[in-house]
């Protein structure tokens, strides 16, 4: 007889087939009609037409049976062919949304995108914080920064069907004029994915996942997701990416040896606007109002619009750089720099009360709390360049339960120089002048008599 473990076990089904009467008659016709039909959808259809025949206990059996049918009788599936990327040939770029980062700027949630540039052979990458959308300026500014940081230009650049780069009207030769001119400047051939075939940008899509995973871990190790400003956040990302790039020095060297040299100068990666400075010392760019120095009132400025800044030119001279802001859902936004208007406002302090720019004149929250003497405090900050020191002084005064005082604040942050030599002015002896005056007065009386 042998041991029980050596006995031949009977083969075959040990329980009745739960799909009997359903597989050939109902399920197979459904799969032939829609080959990618999910097992849960099949169960819902059967439950609607044949209540009680299947339940959740049979889902795994149905999934195994459908998978076996697809592998043995199902339609041919599309094959993805892995590509061999020669050094220096292809770069890829795209925008990705870091929704899970939960980054804040000065404790305010920061809604943004990341522009991601990636070399297919070496994996070298460049990442830029984008405050707006997937615009032409964001695309070309990010690409141009990456190329000059890298020191060479690849033969081709791959994107998905970005409206910032393509009009998407024709299968070939459809690059937007600005993007085509940008690529021509660097000798790069622009390419894009076919419509509906997302895996063709698979290299950069996979890189998105690796990048965001590593950045989430770095933010966790940092201990805080709050940054003082956007520049500090960009510096954090740049340092993280630089460390990752440092591990690819050998591969990058091979890439650079095959890349085209950069041209002698950069090309346009911005949009243009021409504006006139109004009597209110403001300009309007893309439905956002910006203050400018009052000396520019009446001037026509040419504005280079970048993703995160505006550079204003008077003729060929750059006279001003402003932080760019987008129009909010609540209506037009104002970008106010109190230094531009405080000289006039201090002479008309009552204008502060109902000014349309009033809310934008608070550079820090502590200034809002001290609004009774706000105009005088702003004038003090502007004339002595002591905004940070004044803010710290006001915080201390208010924390102690006191009220700000201009003279006290001036003594704290802008005291008069104490190193100047003391000069004693001697009073002249006026008695001699008194006697001369009396003598002349007597003479006049004598003559008159």
C-alpha positions, 0 to 999 in steps of 0.5 A, spaced: 500 500 500 505 504 501 505 511 505 499 515 505 504 521 502 506 516 496 499 514 495 496 517 488 491 522 489 485 522 485 485 528 479 479 532 477 474 537 480 472 536 487 466 541 486 461 543 481 463 548 476 460 555 478 460 557 471 457 551 468 451 554 463 454 561 463 461 560 460 459 558 453 452 561 453 453 568 456 460 569 458 464 567 451 460 571 447 461 577 451 468 577 451 468 576 443 465 582 443 469 586 448 475 582 449 478 587 455 472 586 459 473 586 466 471 580 470 467 585 475 463 588 469 461 580 467 459 579 474 454 585 474 451 583 467 450 576 469 447 579 476 442 583 472 440 578 467 441 572 472 440 574 479 443 569 484 447 565 479 454 568 481 456 572 487 463 575 490 465 568 492 466 566 484 470 572 482 477 569 483 474 563 479 471 568 473 478 572 473 482 566 472 478 563 467 478 570 463 485 570 464 486 563 461 481 565 455 485 571 453 492 567 453 489 561 449 484 564 445 484 572 445 486 577 440 493 579 439 496 584 444 500 590 442 508 589 443 512 594 446 519 594 443 524 597 448 529 602 445 536 602 444 538 610 446 545 612 443 548 617 447 547 624 445 541 623 441 534 624 445 532 628 450 525 628 453 521 633 457 514 634 460 510 637 466 508 633 472 503 635 478 506 633 485 500 633 488 502 629 494 508 633 496 503 638 500 508 644 499 507 650 502 510 657 501 510 661 508 505 657 510 500 658 504 499 651 500 503 652 493 499 650 487 504 648 482 507 644 476 514 641 475 518 641 468 522 635 467 527 634 462 531 628 461 536 625 457 534 618 455 541 615 455 544 617 461 538 619 465 541 626 467 535 631 468 533 638 470 527 640 474 524 647 474 518 649 479 512 652 474 507 656 478 503 657 472 500 652 467 503 648 461 505 654 457 510 656 451 514 660 456 514 654 461 517 649 456 522 653 453 525 657 459 525 650 462 529 647 456 533 653 455 536 652 462 537 645 462 541 645 455 545 651 458 546 647 465 548 641 461 553 644 456 550 641 449 544 640 445 541 633 443 539 631 436 532 630 438 527 632 443 521 628 445 514 631 448 507 628 448 502 632 444 503 639 448 499 645 446 505 649 448 509 646 442 504 643 437 498 645 434 495 638 433 492 639 427 496 635 422 501 628 423 507 632 421 510 638 421 505 641 426 510 644 431 508 651 433 512 657 430 515 659 436 517 652 438 520 650 432 524 657 432 527 655 439 529 648 436 532 651 430 536 655 434 539 649 438 539 644 432 534 640 435 529 636 431 522 636 435 518 630 436 512 628 439 508 622 441 502 619 437 495 621 439 493 616 444 499 612 445 502 615 452 507 609 452 511 612 447 513 617 452 515 612 457 522 614 459 520 620 461 513 618 464 517 613 468 522 618 470 517 622 473 515 617 478 522 615 480 523 623 481 517 624 485 518 618 489 525 621 491 523 628 492 517 626 497 522 622 501 527 628 501 521 632 504 520 627 509 527 627 511 527 635 511 522 635 517 518 640 514 514 642 507 514 649 508 519 654 504 520 661 505 519 663 498 519 659 491 526 661 490 528 656 497 523 651 494 527 651 487 534 651 490 532 645 495 529 641 488 536 643 484 540 640 490 536 634 490 537 633 482 544 635 482 546 629 487 542 624 483 546 627 476 553 626 480 552 619 480 551 619 472 558 623 470 561 617 466 554 617 462 553 624 461 561 625 459 559 620 453 553 624 451 556 630 451 561 627 446 556 626 441 552 632 442 552 639 438 555 645 441 551 650 444 550 657 440 553 663 442 547 666 445 540 664 448 534 665 444 527 667 446 524 663 451 518 669 453 512 672 451 512 680 449 507 685 451 507 693 450 504 697 456 504 704 458 505 706 465 499 710 468 498 716 472 497 711 478 504 708 477 501 701 475 502 697 469 497 691 467 500 685 464 495 679 463 489 682 467 494 683 473 496 690 476 503 691 478 506 697 481 512 700 478 516 706 480 513 713 479 519 716 475 516 711 469 509 714 469 507 716 462 513 711 459 512 705 454 515 699 457 516 693 453 515 687 457 518 680 457 513 675 460 517 669 463 513 663 467 515 666 474 517 674 472 516 680 468 522 684 465 521 691 463 525 695 458 525 702 457 528 702 450 533 697 450 535 698 457 532 693 463 529 698 468 525 693 472 524 686 474 517 684 477 515 677 480 509 674 476 502 673 478 496 669 475 489 672 475 485 669 480 479 666 480 476 671 484 478 676 479 484 681 477 490 680 482 494 686 484 502 686 485 504 692 490 511 694 492 510 699 497 517 702 495 514 704 489 508 708 492 510 710 499 513 717 497 507 720 494 502 716 500 506 719 505 504 726 503 497 724 502 496 719 508 488 719 507 489 716 501 491 709 504 484 708 507 480 707 501 485 705 496 484 699 491 491 697 492 490 697 500 490 690 501 497 689 497 501 694 501 502 689 507 508 686 505 508 682 512 502 680 516 505 684 522 504 690 518 497 689 517 496 689 525 499 695 526 495 699 520 494 705 525 501 708 523 502 704 517 504 709 512 509 712 517 512 705 518 512 704 511 516 710 510 521 708 515 522 701 512 523 704 505 527 710 507 532 706 511 531 699 508 530 696 514 523 692 513 526 685 516 528 689 522 522 693 523 518 687 522 522 684 528 521 690 532 513 690 531 512 683 533 516 684 539 512 690 541 505 687 539 507 680 543 508 684 549 501 687 548 503 694 546 502 699 540 507 701 535 510 708 535 513 711 529 518 714 534 520 708 538 520 704 532 525 709 528 530 709 535 530 701 535 531 700 527 534 707 525 537 710 530 541 717 529 549 716 528 552 716 535 560 716 532 559 723 529 564 728 533 560 733 537 561 740 535 561 746 540 558 752 537 561 759 541 556 764 542 558 771 539 559 777 544 553 781 542 555 787 547 559 791 542 554 791 537 549 793 542 553 799 543 554 801 536 547 800 535 546 805 540 551 810 538 548 810 531 541 811 534 543 817 538 547 820 531 540 820 527 536 823 533 542 829 533 541 830 525 534 830 525 534 835 531 
